């Protein structure tokens, strides 16, 4: 049984990662302008990219390096103004290139690290809050479908927390099956849709740059921290180069970004994966292989979502992101110093402001950064020496 432990942990890691947030990915891609086939293709591209990178890094470094798609990045797409999907794909490519550059250019990584954590967390909180309100909207727009989903989620969250979101998803699928005709005609095979990128300045500023910042600050940095907590210290450069290059490759087929896993990383790197830390890399490699297999279900997943009321799937996505949203808000407002800048970032981001075709996440980050600079305490000047005081007195005379 001990030899099977990392294989089981890897399978659980993949299933939990896929089931807990694929709805967020599909909703985000549709909001960015993708049609049904393009969104399903994007989900498939993300699954394959995640799987290939996890397998390669695990076999090479012999560490449980779990890879995931950027769930906060997918939520970010829900706040973007209406755009052509080709322009969004161009922004995805730019995001991947920036991740690669962060691996080649350490100063770029340090520049991202220089963004005050409260501002970065507040931006993420503002992005996620709008989606986390979807369960409330579902109660008014489709109560008969939404109430069972919320009840299942709440009960499982109380007694089996890791199953809460997958359970809510199963409840949503059951609700769709009971209220929708035509399930027998669904095509389960994933479509492969190539979308030539269009590089639009507004899309790059409103999608590409915020997506890069969210992916680095909310996924890669915490992902490294999780691995470090379990005693693993992989070199960051190959991780960034691999995930950035795979993000660029997957963008042409609709994928937005992949990165280090943060939450599910603990499933593969922790003792439940294996008592022997030297064998836990098998779990992350297994998770990668399982994600590739799950990618074959992307067509079915996208078709189910098309058949359901949009608010129902958004409600499941909102339930999945409640924990991430609460953590982001807590980190943003935890310290009194810099709280004003965090509040400005949060409010502007949540407002949905769109100007010059650029979404609210960019403007929230910009507004919060300006407020931070405005309120930054000035360094205290050193007291003048006796000689300087005498000189100043003489000059004044």
C-alpha positions in Angstrom: 0.0 0.0 0.0 2.9 2.3 0.8 4.2 2.0 -2.8 0.8 3.0 -4.1 0.5 6.0 -1.8 2.2 8.6 -4.1 0.2 7.3 -7.1 -3.1 7.8 -5.2 -2.0 11.2 -3.9 -1.2 12.3 -7.4 -4.5 11.2 -8.7 -6.3 13.0 -5.9 -4.2 16.1 -6.6 -5.2 16.2 -10.2 -8.9 15.5 -9.6 -9.2 18.1 -6.9 -7.3 20.7 -8.9 -9.4 20.1 -12.0 -12.8 19.8 -10.3 -12.4 22.7 -8.0 -11.7 25.3 -10.6 -12.3 24.2 -14.2 -15.6 26.1 -14.0 -13.7 29.3 -13.2 -11.4 28.7 -16.2 -14.3 28.2 -18.7 -16.2 31.2 -17.3 -13.1 33.4 -17.6 -12.3 32.3 -21.1 -15.9 33.0 -22.2 -15.8 36.4 -20.6 -12.6 37.1 -22.6 -14.5 36.5 -25.8 -14.0 32.8 -26.4 -16.9 30.8 -27.9 -17.8 27.3 -26.6 -15.3 25.4 -28.7 -12.5 27.9 -28.0 -13.1 27.7 -24.3 -13.1 23.9 -24.3 -9.9 24.0 -26.4 -8.3 26.4 -23.8 -9.2 24.1 -21.0 -7.7 21.1 -22.9 -4.5 23.2 -23.6 -4.1 24.1 -20.0 -4.5 20.4 -18.8 -1.9 19.2 -21.3 0.5 22.1 -20.5 0.1 21.4 -16.8 0.6 17.7 -17.2 3.7 17.9 -19.5 5.5 20.5 -17.3 4.7 18.6 -14.1 6.1 15.4 -15.6 9.2 17.0 -17.0 10.1 18.9 -13.8 9.3 16.0 -11.5 11.4 13.6 -13.4 14.3 16.1 -13.8 14.5 17.5 -10.3 13.1 14.5 -8.4 10.9 16.9 -6.3 7.1 17.0 -6.0 6.7 20.1 -8.1 2.9 20.4 -8.7 1.8 22.6 -11.6 -1.6 24.2 -12.1 -3.4 26.7 -14.2 -3.7 30.2 -12.8 -7.1 30.2 -11.1 -6.8 33.8 -9.9 -5.8 34.6 -13.5 -9.0 33.0 -14.8 -11.0 35.0 -12.3 -9.3 38.1 -13.5 -10.6 37.4 -17.0 -14.1 37.8 -15.6 -13.4 41.5 -14.9 -12.1 42.3 -18.3 -14.2 44.5 -20.7 -15.6 42.8 -23.8 -12.7 42.1 -26.1 -11.9 40.0 -29.2 -10.6 36.6 -28.2 -7.7 36.9 -30.5 -6.6 40.0 -28.6 -7.0 38.1 -25.4 -4.8 35.3 -26.8 -2.2 37.9 -27.6 -2.3 39.1 -24.0 -1.9 35.5 -22.9 1.3 35.2 -25.0 2.7 38.4 -23.5 2.0 37.0 -20.0 3.9 33.8 -20.8 6.8 35.8 -22.3 7.0 37.9 -19.1 7.1 34.8 -17.0 10.0 33.5 -19.1 11.8 36.9 -18.8 11.3 36.7 -15.0 13.3 33.5 -15.1 16.0 35.0 -17.3 16.1 38.4 -15.6 16.3 38.2 -11.8 15.7 42.0 -11.6 12.3 41.6 -13.1 11.4 39.0 -10.4 12.6 41.4 -7.8 10.5 44.2 -9.4 7.4 42.0 -8.9 8.5 41.3 -5.4 8.8 45.1 -4.8 5.0 45.5 -5.2 3.7 45.9 -1.7 2.0 42.8 -0.6 -1.1 44.5 0.7 -1.7 46.1 -2.7 -1.2 42.9 -4.6 -3.5 41.0 -2.2 -6.1 43.8 -2.4 -6.1 43.6 -6.2 -6.7 39.9 -6.0 -9.4 40.3 -3.4 -11.2 42.8 -5.6 -11.0 40.5 -8.6 -12.3 37.5 -6.6 -15.1 39.2 -4.7 -17.2 39.8 -7.7 -17.2 36.1 -8.5 -17.7 35.1 -4.9 -21.0 37.0 -5.0 -22.3 34.6 -7.6 -23.9 32.2 -5.2 -25.9 35.0 -3.8 -27.0 36.0 -7.3 -27.9 32.4 -7.9 -30.3 32.3 -5.0 -32.3 35.0 -6.7 -32.0 34.0 -10.3 -32.1 30.2 -10.1 -33.0 29.3 -6.5 -34.2 25.7 -7.2 -30.8 24.9 -8.7 -28.5 26.9 -6.5 -29.9 26.0 -3.1 -29.0 22.3 -3.4 -25.5 23.2 -4.6 -24.9 25.5 -1.6 -26.3 23.0 0.9 -24.1 20.2 -0.5 -21.0 22.5 -0.4 -21.8 23.7 3.2 -22.3 20.1 4.6 -19.2 18.8 2.9 -17.2 21.8 4.0 -18.2 21.0 7.6 -17.4 17.3 7.5 -15.1 16.7 4.5 -13.6 20.0 3.5 -11.5 18.7 0.6 -14.6 17.3 -1.1 -16.7 20.4 -0.7 -16.1 21.9 -4.1 -16.1 18.6 -6.1 -19.4 17.8 -4.2 -20.9 21.1 -5.2 -19.9 20.5 -8.8 -21.5 17.0 -8.7 -24.7 18.6 -7.3 -24.7 21.2 -10.1 -24.2 18.5 -12.8 -27.1 16.5 -11.3 -29.3 19.7 -11.3 -28.4 20.3 -15.0 -29.1 16.6 -15.9 -32.6 16.8 -14.1 -33.6 20.0 -15.7 -32.1 20.0 -19.2 -32.8 17.9 -22.3 -30.2 16.9 -24.8 -27.5 15.5 -22.6 -27.4 12.4 -24.7 -26.2 14.4 -27.7 -23.1 15.9 -26.0 -19.8 15.3 -27.7 -17.2 14.4 -25.0 -14.2 14.9 -27.2 -12.2 18.1 -26.7 -12.0 20.4 -29.7 -8.6 21.7 -30.7 -9.1 25.3 -31.8 -6.1 27.4 -33.0 -6.5 31.1 -32.5 -3.9 33.4 -34.0 -2.9 36.0 -31.4 -3.5 39.7 -32.1 -1.3 42.1 -30.0 -3.5 44.9 -28.9 -2.1 47.5 -26.5 -5.3 47.8 -24.5 -5.6 44.0 -24.1 -1.9 43.7 -23.1 -2.3 46.4 -20.4 -5.7 45.2 -19.2 -5.2 41.5 -19.4 -1.6 40.4 -20.0 0.2 42.5 -17.4 -2.3 42.0 -14.6 -2.4 38.3 -15.5 1.3 38.1 -15.1 1.3 40.0 -11.8 -1.5 37.8 -10.4 0.1 34.6 -11.5 3.5 35.5 -10.0 2.2 37.0 -6.8 -0.7 34.6 -6.1 0.6 31.4 -7.5 4.4 31.1 -8.0 5.5 32.9 -4.9 3.1 30.9 -2.6 3.9 27.8 -4.5 7.6 28.1 -3.7 6.7 28.8 0.0 4.6 25.6 0.2 7.4 23.6 -1.2 9.9 25.2 1.1 7.6 24.4 4.1 7.9 20.7 3.2 11.7 20.9 2.8 12.0 21.2 -1.0 13.9 24.1 -2.5 13.8 23.8 -6.3 15.6 26.4 -8.4 13.1 29.0 -9.5 14.6 29.7 -12.9 13.8 26.4 -14.6 10.3 26.5 -13.1 9.6 29.9 -14.5 11.2 29.1 -17.9 9.1 25.9 -18.2 5.8 27.3 -17.1 6.3 30.5 -19.1 7.2 28.6 -22.3 4.3 26.2 -21.9 2.0 29.2 -21.3 3.1 30.7 -24.6 2.6 27.4 -26.4 -0.8 26.8 -24.8 -2.0 30.4 -25.5 -2.5 29.7 -29.2 -5.0 27.1 -28.3 -6.8 29.2 -25.7 -5.0 28.6 -22.5 -4.3 31.7 -20.4 -1.4 30.7 -18.0 0.1 27.9 -16.0 2.2 28.2 -12.8 3.3 26.5 -9.7 0.4 25.0 -7.7 -0.2 26.7 -4.4 -3.1 25.0 -2.7 -3.0 21.5 -4.2 0.9 21.5 -3.9 0.5 20.3 -0.3 -1.3 17.2 -1.5 1.7 16.0 -3.4 4.5 17.4 -1.3 3.1 16.5 2.2 3.5 13.3 4.2 0.2 11.9 2.9 1.9 11.4 -0.5 4.6 9.2 1.0 6.4 8.8 4.4 9.6 9.0 2.3 10.2 12.6 1.1 12.4 11.2 -1.7 9.5 9.4 -3.3 6.9 12.2 -3.3 7.9 13.4 -6.7 6.0 10.3 -8.0 2.9 12.0 -6.8 3.4 15.2 -8.8 4.3 13.2 -11.9 1.2 11.1 -11.5 -0.8 14.3 -11.1 0.6 15.6 -14.3 -0.3 12.4 -16.2 -3.8 12.5 -14.7 -4.3 16.1 -15.8 -3.5 15.1 -19.4 -6.2 12.4 -19.2 -8.7 14.9 -17.6 -8.0 17.2 -20.5 -9.8 14.8 -22.7 -13.0 15.6 -20.7 -12.7 19.3 -21.5 -15.3 19.1 -24.4 -17.8 17.4 -22.1 -17.2 19.9 -19.3 -17.7 22.9 -21.6 -20.8 21.4 -23.1 -22.4 20.9 -19.7 -21.7 24.5 -18.8 -23.3 25.7 -22.0 -26.5 23.7 -21.1 -26.7 25.2 -17.6 -27.8 28.6 -16.4 -24.6 30.7 -16.4 -25.2 31.8 -12.8 -25.1 28.1 -11.6 -21.6 27.4 -12.7 -20.5 30.9 -11.6 -21.9 30.0 -8.2 -19.8 26.8 -8.0 -16.8 28.8 -9.1 -17.6 31.4 -6.4 -17.8 28.8 -3.7 -14.4 27.4 -4.9 -12.8 30.8 -4.6 -14.2 31.9 -1.2 -11.1 30.7 0.7 -8.7 32.5 -1.8 -10.8 35.6 -1.6 -10.9 35.7 2.2 -7.1 35.1 2.4 -6.4 37.9 -0.1 -8.6 40.4 1.7 -7.1 39.4 5.1 -3.5 39.9 3.7 -4.5 43.2 2.1 -5.9 44.8 5.2 -4.0 43.0 8.0 -1.5 45.8 8.7 -2.4 49.3 9.5 0.5 50.6 7.5 -0.4 50.8 3.8 -4.1 50.0 4.5 -5.3 53.1 2.7 -3.5 52.1 -0.5 -4.9 48.6 -0.2 -8.4 50.0 0.2 -8.0 52.1 -2.9 -6.7 49.2 -4.9 -9.6 47.0 -3.7 -12.3 49.5 -4.4 -11.1 50.4 -7.9 -10.5 46.8 -8.8 -14.0 45.7 -7.6 -15.7 48.6 -9.3 -15.3 47.1 -12.7 -13.9 50.3 -14.1 -12.9 50.1 -17.7 -11.1 53.0 -19.4 -9.3 53.0 -22.8 -10.4 49.4 -23.1 -8.3 48.5 -20.0 -9.9 46.5 -17.2 -10.2 47.5 -13.5 -7.4 45.3 -12.2 -4.8 47.4 -13.9 -6.4 50.7 -12.8 -6.7 49.3 -9.2 -3.1 48.4 -9.1 -2.1 51.8 -10.5 -4.4 53.8 -8.1 -3.1 51.8 -5.2 0.5 52.3 -6.2 0.0 56.0 -6.5 -1.7 56.2 -3.1 1.2 54.2 -1.6 3.7 56.6 -3.0 1.7 59.6 -1.8 1.4 58.3 1.8 4.9 56.7 2.0 6.7 58.2 5.0 9.6 60.3 4.2 13.0 59.2 5.6 14.0 61.1 8.7 16.9 63.4 8.0 20.0 63.0 10.1 20.8 65.7 12.7 23.3 68.2 11.5 26.8 67.9 12.9 28.2 70.8 15.1 30.4 72.0 12.2 27.4 72.1 9.8 25.4 74.1 12.3 28.2 76.6 12.7 28.5 76.8 8.8 24.7 77.4 8.4 24.7 80.1 11.1 27.6 81.9 9.4 25.9 81.8 6.0 22.7 83.2 7.5 24.6 86.1 8.9 
